[in-house]
Amino acid sequence: MSALAQRRARERGMTLIEVSIALGIAAVLFAAVTISIGAITGAKAKASAAQLAGVIRSLYDTSALSGKTCRLVFELADPKDEQGVSRYHAECAAGNVTTSRDRDDMLREESRAREDDKRGNKRTDTRRKYSGGSDDMPGLDEILKQEESRVEDAARFSSFTSEEFKPRELPSDVTLSVWTRHQREPADKGVAYLYFFPQGFTEKALVYVKQGDNVWTLAVSPLTGKVDIAGEALEVPKS
């Protein structure tokens, strides 16, 4: 090979190397731009919010149809932990766990029954329900103990294994915070719960899905289970 041919071959090789380097740099820059655009628009947070809304609605329907109390369990990553990842999964109890309102109504009814019994107005139906037909009405402490035992037995939650409710993990740059009606402020770390009752209602709740400066709020309706998604951080209702 002549000196001229060798020089041309070396020039051709250098050109190919340079092209490969340029393509590599372009690929890195494109990836960086794509990630930056995603962070700016909150695309991951928006997609996560839509997916979570579907799970909430499905769990509401499942609880109503199965007659079981269910809950969504949120494992919230601490916002200060850059390596933390938020997760959530669905669980259902072995049976129908009534609300505290239902239990209070039952206890008030029993107290009225005992007062009526003292006045001679025997409530035989209530008596049979709690004493198996005996004429002796149980005391309030006994009723409370029976109710606590019943709720504990029914309240053993177990996780779903179906594909629809499989545990989900959010992207590392997406965080969650959860507010329900008994809280003053949204919980942004630790464990939070959203309950669904077989009577056909859930807790009033706001779930915030955040990525960078972008926030999507899931507003859960307690009577219908409907989830409205707002592209902003909605204010927690005043108690």
C-alpha positions in Angstrom: 0.0 0.0 0.0 1.4 3.4 -1.0 1.9 6.2 1.6 -1.0 8.1 0.1 -3.4 5.1 0.5 -2.3 4.6 4.0 -2.9 8.2 4.9 -6.3 8.1 3.3 -7.2 4.9 5.3 -6.1 6.6 8.6 -8.2 9.6 7.8 -11.2 7.4 7.1 -10.7 5.6 10.4 -10.5 8.8 12.4 -13.6 10.1 10.7 -15.6 7.0 11.7 -14.4 7.3 15.3 -15.4 10.9 15.4 -18.8 10.1 14.0 -19.3 7.4 16.7 -18.4 9.8 19.4 -20.7 12.4 18.0 -23.6 9.9 17.9 -22.9 8.9 21.5 -22.9 12.5 22.7 -26.1 13.2 20.8 -27.8 10.1 22.4 -26.8 11.3 25.9 -28.0 14.8 25.3 -31.3 13.5 23.9 -31.9 11.3 27.0 -31.1 14.3 29.2 -33.5 16.5 27.4 -36.3 13.8 27.5 -35.8 13.4 31.3 -35.9 17.2 31.8 -39.0 17.6 29.7 -40.7 14.8 31.8 -39.8 16.6 35.0 -41.0 19.9 33.7 -44.4 18.6 32.6 -44.8 16.1 35.5 -45.6 13.3 33.0 -44.7 10.5 35.5 -46.8 12.0 38.2 -49.8 12.4 35.8 -49.6 8.8 34.7 -49.2 7.6 38.3 -52.2 9.7 39.4 -54.4 8.2 36.6 -53.3 4.6 37.5 -54.0 5.2 41.2 -57.4 6.7 40.5 -58.4 3.5 38.7 -57.2 1.4 41.6 -59.3 3.5 44.1 -62.4 3.1 42.0 -62.0 -0.6 41.5 -61.4 -1.2 45.2 -64.6 0.8 46.0 -66.6 -1.5 43.7 -64.9 -4.6 45.1 -65.7 -3.7 48.7 -69.4 -2.9 47.8 -69.8 -6.2 45.8 -68.0 -8.5 48.2 -69.4 -7.2 51.4 -66.0 -6.8 52.9 -64.2 -3.8 54.3 -61.1 -3.0 52.2 -58.3 -0.5 52.4 -55.5 0.9 50.3 -52.2 0.9 52.2 -49.8 3.7 51.3 -46.1 3.3 52.2 -44.9 6.9 51.9 -41.3 7.7 51.3 -39.9 10.5 53.4 -39.5 13.5 51.2 -36.0 14.1 52.8 -34.9 10.7 51.6 -33.7 11.1 48.1 -33.4 7.3 47.7 -36.9 6.6 49.1 -39.6 5.1 46.9 -43.4 5.3 47.7 -45.6 2.2 47.3 -49.2 1.2 47.7 -51.2 -2.1 47.8 -54.7 -3.2 48.5 -56.1 -5.3 51.3 -59.5 -6.7 52.4 -60.7 -7.8 55.8 -62.1 -11.2 56.4 -65.6 -9.7 56.8 -67.6 -6.6 57.2 -66.0 -4.2 59.7 -68.6 -1.7 60.6 -67.9 2.0 61.2 -67.6 3.5 64.6 -70.9 5.2 63.9 -72.7 1.9 63.4 -71.2 0.5 66.6 -72.2 3.5 68.6 -75.8 3.2 67.3 -75.9 -0.5 68.4 -74.6 0.3 71.9 -77.2 3.2 72.3 -79.9 0.8 71.2 -78.8 -1.7 73.8 -78.8 0.9 76.5 -82.4 1.9 75.6 -83.4 -1.8 75.6 -82.1 -2.2 79.1 -84.0 0.9 80.3 -87.1 -0.4 78.7 -86.7 -3.7 80.3 -86.5 -2.1 83.7 -89.8 -0.4 83.0 -91.4 -3.7 81.9 -91.2 -3.2 78.1 -89.2 -6.2 77.2 -87.3 -6.1 73.9 -87.4 -9.8 73.1 -85.8 -9.5 69.6 -82.8 -7.6 71.0 -82.5 -10.0 73.9 -82.4 -13.1 71.6 -79.8 -11.4 69.4 -77.2 -10.9 72.2 -78.2 -13.5 74.8 -79.5 -16.5 72.8 -83.0 -16.3 74.1 -82.1 -15.8 77.8 -84.1 -13.3 79.9 -80.9 -11.8 81.3 -79.6 -8.8 79.3 -75.8 -8.6 79.0 -74.1 -5.7 80.6 -72.6 -2.8 78.7 -69.1 -4.1 79.4 -70.0 -7.5 78.0 -71.5 -6.0 74.9 -68.4 -3.9 74.3 -66.2 -6.9 74.8 -68.3 -9.0 72.3 -68.2 -6.2 69.8 -64.5 -5.7 70.1 -63.9 -9.4 69.6 -66.2 -9.5 66.6 -64.4 -6.5 65.0 -61.0 -8.0 65.7 -61.9 -11.3 64.0 -63.4 -9.5 61.0 -60.6 -7.0 60.7 -57.8 -9.4 59.8 -56.7 -7.9 56.5 -55.0 -9.8 53.8 -53.4 -8.6 50.6 -54.9 -9.1 47.1 -53.1 -11.4 44.8 -55.0 -10.4 41.6 -53.2 -8.6 38.8 -55.6 -5.6 39.1 -54.6 -4.9 42.7 -50.9 -6.0 42.7 -48.5 -3.9 44.8 -47.3 -0.9 42.9 -44.1 1.2 43.2 -43.9 4.8 42.0 -41.0 6.2 40.1 -38.2 7.4 42.4 -38.9 11.1 41.5 -42.6 10.8 42.3 -43.9 11.3 45.8 -47.2 10.7 47.6 -49.1 12.4 50.4 -52.5 11.4 51.7 -55.2 13.2 53.6 -58.4 11.7 55.0 -61.2 13.3 56.9 -59.9 12.5 60.4 -56.5 14.2 59.7 -55.6 17.9 60.1 -52.7 17.7 57.6 -51.7 15.3 54.8 -49.4 12.5 55.8 -46.2 12.6 53.7 -44.2 9.8 55.3 -44.7 6.5 57.0 -47.9 4.5 56.4 -51.4 5.9 55.5 -54.7 4.1 54.9 -57.8 4.8 52.8 -60.7 2.6 53.8 -63.6 1.3 51.7 -66.8 0.0 53.4 -69.3 -2.5 52.0 -72.2 -0.2 52.8 -71.1 1.6 49.6 -69.0 4.5 50.8 -65.4 5.4 51.5 -63.5 8.1 53.4 -63.4 11.6 52.1 -59.8 11.9 50.9 -57.2 13.8 49.0 -54.2 12.1 47.5 -51.4 14.3 46.2 -49.0 12.9 43.5 -46.0 15.1 43.1 -43.1 15.3 40.7 -40.8 18.3 41.0 -43.0 21.4 41.1 -45.9 19.5 39.5 -48.8 18.3 41.7 -51.8 16.2 40.8 -54.6 15.9 43.4 -57.0 12.9 43.5 -60.2 14.0 45.2 -62.2 10.9 46.4 -65.9 11.2 46.8 -67.1 9.3 50.0 -70.6 8.4 48.7 -69.8 7.3 45.1 -66.1 6.4 45.1 -65.6 8.7 42.2 -62.1 10.2 41.8 -61.6 13.6 40.3 -58.1 14.5 39.2 -56.9 18.1 39.5 -53.7 19.4 38.0 -52.9 21.4 41.2 -52.6 21.0 45.0 -56.1 21.3 46.3 -56.5 22.8 49.8 -57.4 20.5 52.7 -61.1 21.2 53.8 -61.5 23.1 57.0 -62.8 21.1 59.8 
